[in-house]
Amino acid sequence: AKGDTRRCGYLMMRGCRGDTTATRAWGFNYEEKKCQQETVICGTGGAPRNAFETKQDCDALCEGYSGPQYSMQEMLQHLKENAKKTG
């Protein structure tokens, strides 16, 4: 629905990271991803986060939101704040 004015964005994560607190806050289990070379974390500031393997998947998800796209810096900030909340 183009009527959704929320913002959406993505963040590339390379390799495998052991920060399970941060990844749990984003609503997925990083271990399941088997530490592939690149994971794209995608979503809005307030909705559950999604982990995809390609940026195209993320673009498809973000198409539903008409707000300006989050920068990677902003996405990183969301990640840190959510990790604190669930930590």
N, C-alpha and C positions, 0 to 999 in steps of 0.2 A: 504493500500500500504506500503510494507516494505521499499520502497525507501525514505520514509519521515524520515529524520534524526533529526527531532525535538525531544525534550525531553518531557516526560509526567510524572505526579506524582499524588499523592492523599494526602488528609489531612482529618483525622477523626474529626468530631465535635460532641461532646456529648451534649445531652440536647438541650435546646432552648436558643439562644443568642439574645439579642436585638440590636446587631450592624448591623442595616440595611444598613449603609453606606458601610461597608465592603462587605456584602452579595450582595448588588446591583452591586458593582464593578465586582462581579464574574458572573454576567449575570443571576441571578435567584432570585426569591423572597422567602426568608426563611420562611415567614409566611405560604406559601402554603404547606410547608412541615409539618405543624401542630406540630412542636416541638417534633418529635419522638425522641427516645433515641439516635439514632446515624445517622448522615448524613455524607456521604463521598463526599467531594468536590474534583473534579477531572479535569484534563486537562493539557494543555501545558502552557508555560509561556506567549505565545502571542495570543492563540486562545480563543474563548468564553469558560467560565468555565461551568461545569456541576455538578449538584447535584444528587447523587444517594443514594439509601438506603443500598446498599451492596458494599463491596470492589470488588466482582466478576464483577459487572457491570463496575466498573472502570478499572479493569484489561483488560476487553474486549475492552474498548475504547483505552487504552494505548498500546494494541498489535499493533496498526497501526503505532506506532512511534518507530524507531530503536535506537534513542539516549538513553543515560543512564537515568535511572529513577531519578526524582527529589527526594531529601530527604524531609521529612516533614518540616524541618527547612526552606528549600528553598521555599516550597509551602507557608508557613506562611509569608515569606518575600514578595512573589508575592502579596499575599492578602493585606498586609499592603501598598505596593507601589500603587496598583490599587485603594485602598480606598482613598489614598491621591490625585490621579489623578482625580477621579470623585467627591471627597468630596465637 
